[in-house]
Amino acid sequence: MVGSRCGPFEKAMALLRAGKVDLQPLITRAFPLPEAAEGILFAQRPEVMKVILKPSEKKKMPHGQRGTEGAEQGHETGVS
């Protein structure tokens, strides 16, 4: 994963929380997590601003069982 930040981070987060900044136009494309390798290659293109990797929704496991199948939908992971 590649990322950077500059400037006043706390002020930027406050603006995001207040809904005063729309980041959606910065996302060039989203990929499902099983296509992460393709998404990472796509993110290397010079014209790409941001790529999002979306974890797929998993079914809940029956009570008492464990594993990744029991995980609920997670947060998006940004790559760029």
Secondary structure, 3 states (H helix, E strand, C coil): CCCCCCCCHHHHHHHHHCCCCCCHHHEEEEEEHHHHHHHHHHHCCCCCCEEEEECCCCCCCCCCCCCHHHCCCCCCEEEC
